[in-house]
């Protein structure tokens, strides 16, 4: 499931206009689409996270999935920085921070869909990226 979700995210990026901003926008938009913002997906993840703590195989799977996800975000943010001429001091940690924001928003919404609308979550991510442009993580 994790691989399928990552591939869907990457497909949206691939189908976007070939500019760093449009590719990042596509990633953010699909991250808040019904495909991912689905409370049933939360149930699967909770079980998976529980198993990760007790299964070497599931732990390795999670590490691989997470590495691929963070790597994709590194590429998107790094391309944006190069294109727009701003500096990111540690691209990996910056990508980890952005994925943590996405994960936290997803979890908060799954636990309480009334807390915010998915489009508000997407806007929060765009605001975060604007902070990146202005020197956060420089």
N, C-alpha and C positions, 0 to 999 in steps of 0.2 A: 504494500500500500504506500509506504513512504517513497519508494522508487517511482511509483506511478504519479504521485503528487508532485514530486520534484520534476519529472519529465513534463508534466502539464505546465508547470511554471516556466520551464526552459522553452517549451514550445511557444508559449505566449511571447516570451522575449524574442525568440527567433522570428516570429511573425510580425513583430512590431517594426515600425520605421527604423532604419538602421542608424539611429543616432543614440548616443549614450543616454540622453534624457528620455527619449521615447521608449527605449528598452527598459530603463529603470521604472518608468511609469507603468509599463505593461506588467512588470513583476509585481509592483505594488497593487495594481488593480486586480490581478488574478489572485493575489494573496487574500483579498477581501471579497472574493466572489463566492457564490453559493457552493461551489465545488469544495472550498476549504472551510468557509464559515458555515459549518454544518454540525449541529450538536451531536449527531450520531458518530461523527468522526472522533469526537472527544472520548466517547466510550471505548473505542478501539485503542486510542493512544494511552488512556489510563491503564488499560490492561497490559499493553506493550511496555510501558514504563515500569510497571510492577515486575514484569518478567525479566526486564533488562538487569534488575538488581540481583537476580538469582541464576541467570543463564549466560554462560560465556558466549554462546552462539548469538543470542539476542543482543547482548552487549556489543559484540563485534558488528552486528548489523546496524545498530543504532549509531555507533561511531562512524561507520562508513557513510550512512545516510546524512548524518550531521556534517561530516567533512565535505561531502558533495554540495550540500546546501550552503554552507559558509563559503566554500570556494566559488560558487555561482555569485553570491553577494559580493565577495571580494572583487570579482571581475567587473560587475556592474558599477560598483562605487569607484573602483580604480579607473575605469574607462571614463566615467563622468569627471573625475578630478583632472585627468590628463586633458580631456576635451575643453574643460572650462578654466584650467590653469590654477587650481587650488591644490593645497598640500594636505595629504593624510600621512601622519607620522608612522602609524602602524596599521596597515590595511587589514591585517587579520583580526586584530582586536576591535577595529572599527566595524568590521563585518559581524563579529560576534555580538557587539552592542546592538547593531541594527536587527539582527535575527532575534535577539532577546526582546527587543521592542515588539516585533511582529508576533513572537510566541506569546508574550504577555498579553497583548491585545486580544489575540485569538482565544486564549484561555479565559480571560475576563469575560469576553462576549459569550463563549460557550456556557459558562457558569451562570451568566445573567444577561440574556440578550437585550434586556431593557436598559442596560448600562450605557450603551452608545450604539449608533448605527454603523454598519460596516463602512459606509462612505466617510464617516467621521474618523474611523481608524485609519483609512487611507490618507486622509488629510493630516492626521498626526504624523504619519510617516513622511509625508512631503515636508511638513514643518521641520522634522528632524533632519532631513536632507538639506534644507535651507540653512540650518545651524552648521552643518558640515561645510557648506560653501563659505560660511562666514568665519570659519576657523576652529570650530569644535573638532577635536582630534588632530589638530595641526601639529 
